[in-house]
């Protein structure tokens, strides 16, 4: 199984391929000519001239060119249709079956999935992740799981924690580690505030910590 970092890099690569081109557009800038030459005497319709000289100085002429310039296409862009379609299918596959819900989330955003549909999916993901975290005691989560979550192979033995009924339950800390990494990412990156708060609660964060986090989060 890929790490979350590898999965997100893969999704980002597919996202870029959605706009892949075989040839980029090329062209040049042009500007319309000045209505009269710099320094030329400009006559009004009623006769006489405008202040004895053109209102355009050299600097103002440059501003005129800059403000009125327009892009002329010499070679139109040529889309890489095959690469774009392959990227779209790849992102859809990640969105449908990736073991990382964070990967599914980023794939859905890359595909510009409808926000209402995506929000329903996120609610379901958070529910499943929350279920994986239910029996984790805060202290054990800090000392036994998060500290080693970056390297699953070093800490592969299951351990015992009491469930909500006070009975000991064997938990697969690999699953817990996945849930924590997923929740951490979603907590920082979900676009919906209420769902970010839900992720924070699943991680065992206090209301104060979640409130403080919202002051700095970039939705």
Secondary structure as GFF3:
##gff-version 3
##sequence-region A 1 219
A	DSSP	alpha_helix	4	17	.	.	.	ID=ss1
A	DSSP	beta_strand	21	23	.	.	.	ID=ss2
A	DSSP	beta_strand	26	30	.	.	.	ID=ss3
A	DSSP	alpha_helix	58	68	.	.	.	ID=ss4
A	DSSP	beta_strand	70	75	.	.	.	ID=ss5
A	DSSP	beta_strand	78	79	.	.	.	ID=ss6
A	DSSP	alpha_helix	81	97	.	.	.	ID=ss7
A	DSSP	alpha_helix	101	110	.	.	.	ID=ss8
A	DSSP	alpha_helix	115	133	.	.	.	ID=ss9
A	DSSP	alpha_helix	138	140	.	.	.	ID=ss10
A	DSSP	pi_helix	141	145	.	.	.	ID=ss11
A	DSSP	three_ten_helix	146	148	.	.	.	ID=ss12
A	DSSP	three_ten_helix	152	154	.	.	.	ID=ss13
A	DSSP	beta_strand	159	162	.	.	.	ID=ss14
A	DSSP	beta_strand	168	171	.	.	.	ID=ss15
A	DSSP	alpha_helix	173	189	.	.	.	ID=ss16
A	DSSP	alpha_helix	193	202	.	.	.	ID=ss17
A	DSSP	alpha_helix	207	214	.	.	.	ID=ss18
###
